[in-house]
Amino acid sequence: MTASPAPAWRRDLGLGALALAAVMATLVCGQLATSPNSAWYSGLTKPSFGPPSWLFAPVWTTLYLLMAFALWRILRLPPSRLRRTALLLYLIQLALNAAWPWMFFAAQNPFLGLLNIVPQFLFILATIIAFARLDRYAMAALLPLAAWVGFASVLNAAFWWLNR
């Protein structure tokens, strides 16, 4: 007798755990390098339009949950070339997301951060386009990320400009 496949809910739960783990690894990796209270960061000239520091934690928590949801939606789909491409784009933007704090905070270099965040934003847009062809809910879940990283790109550029 052949073993029956796992129930859909069990498979979905496993894929959800995988999606959450990938995003949480990115979060932890970034947090290891983030130091907004460091002497270096405190000494920077800050753009007037920068949000208050307390806003970053709730915004990123929400964005990471939406990113995990989007990934979960795509992982649930049957394998295809388009799905594979979408997942690759997603993983690239996720890696860039994890690397940004290391380039900006750990390296204490807003220009390096800028060299990361602009391509990161473009990969997020490419991921949104790829996700849109597969699942509209996954695509929609990444729209706030694109908006925030677009804003963060301008903010990063302002940090570089003001402190060059």
C-alpha positions in Angstrom: 0.0 0.0 0.0 1.3 3.5 -0.9 1.4 6.1 1.7 -1.1 8.8 1.1 0.2 12.4 0.6 0.1 14.7 3.5 -3.1 16.7 4.0 -3.1 20.1 2.3 -3.2 21.9 5.6 -0.1 20.1 6.8 1.8 20.9 3.6 0.7 24.5 3.8 1.8 24.7 7.4 5.2 23.4 6.5 5.5 25.8 3.6 4.4 28.7 5.9 7.1 27.7 8.4 9.7 27.6 5.6 8.6 31.1 4.4 8.6 32.5 7.9 12.1 31.0 8.6 13.5 32.5 5.5 12.2 36.0 6.4 13.2 35.6 10.1 16.7 34.7 9.0 16.9 37.9 7.0 15.6 39.9 10.0 18.1 38.4 12.4 21.0 38.8 9.9 20.1 42.5 9.5 19.5 43.1 13.2 23.1 41.8 13.9 24.5 44.8 12.0 21.9 47.5 12.8 23.1 50.0 15.3 20.9 53.2 15.2 22.2 54.2 18.6 25.9 54.0 17.7 28.1 57.0 18.0 28.7 56.9 14.3 25.0 57.0 13.4 24.3 59.6 16.1 27.0 61.8 14.6 25.5 61.8 11.1 23.6 64.7 9.7 20.1 63.4 9.2 17.6 64.3 6.5 14.6 66.4 7.8 12.1 63.9 6.4 13.5 60.9 8.2 10.9 59.0 10.2 11.3 58.7 14.0 13.3 55.7 15.1 10.4 54.1 16.9 8.6 53.7 13.6 11.1 51.3 12.1 10.3 48.2 14.3 6.6 48.1 13.6 7.0 48.9 10.0 9.6 46.2 9.4 7.7 43.7 11.5 4.6 44.3 9.3 6.7 44.1 6.1 8.4 40.9 7.1 5.1 39.2 7.9 3.7 40.4 4.5 6.9 39.1 2.8 6.5 35.7 4.4 2.9 35.6 3.4 3.8 36.4 -0.2 6.5 33.7 -0.3 4.1 31.2 1.2 1.5 31.9 -1.5 4.1 31.3 -4.2 5.6 28.2 -2.6 2.1 26.6 -2.6 1.9 26.8 -6.4 2.9 23.9 -8.6 6.4 24.1 -9.9 6.9 26.0 -13.1 9.6 28.0 -14.9 7.8 31.2 -14.0 7.5 30.2 -10.3 11.2 29.3 -10.2 12.1 32.8 -11.7 9.8 34.5 -9.2 11.4 32.7 -6.3 14.9 33.5 -7.6 14.0 37.2 -7.8 12.4 37.0 -4.3 15.6 35.4 -2.8 17.8 38.0 -4.5 15.8 40.9 -3.0 15.8 39.1 0.4 19.6 38.7 0.3 20.0 42.4 -0.6 17.6 43.2 2.3 19.8 41.2 4.7 23.0 42.8 3.4 21.9 46.4 3.5 22.4 46.9 7.3 25.9 45.5 7.0 26.7 47.9 4.2 25.2 51.0 5.8 25.6 50.4 9.6 28.4 47.9 10.1 30.6 49.3 7.3 29.4 52.8 8.4 29.0 53.8 4.8 25.8 55.3 3.4 27.2 55.1 -0.1 27.6 51.4 0.2 24.1 51.2 1.5 22.9 53.2 -1.5 24.8 50.8 -3.8 22.6 48.0 -2.2 19.2 49.6 -1.8 18.8 50.8 -5.4 19.2 47.4 -6.9 17.2 46.0 -4.0 14.3 48.2 -4.9 14.5 47.2 -8.5 14.5 43.5 -7.6 11.5 44.1 -5.4 9.7 45.6 -8.4 10.8 42.7 -10.6 9.5 40.3 -7.9 6.2 42.1 -7.8 5.8 41.8 -11.6 6.7 38.1 -11.5 4.4 37.4 -8.5 1.6 39.3 -10.3 1.7 36.7 -13.1 1.3 33.9 -10.5 -0.8 35.1 -7.6 -2.4 38.6 -7.0 -2.4 38.2 -3.2 1.3 37.5 -3.2 1.9 40.5 -5.5 -0.2 42.8 -3.3 1.6 41.7 -0.2 4.8 43.1 -1.6 3.5 46.5 -2.6 4.0 48.0 0.9 7.6 46.7 0.8 8.2 48.5 -2.5 6.8 51.7 -1.2 8.9 51.6 2.0 12.1 50.6 0.2 11.5 53.2 -2.4 11.2 55.8 0.4 14.2 54.2 2.2 16.2 54.6 -1.1 15.6 58.3 -1.1 16.4 58.5 2.6 19.6 56.6 2.1 20.6 58.9 -0.7 19.9 61.9 1.5 22.1 60.4 4.2 24.9 59.9 1.7 24.5 63.4 0.3 24.4 65.1 3.6 27.4 63.2 5.0 29.7 62.9 2.0 
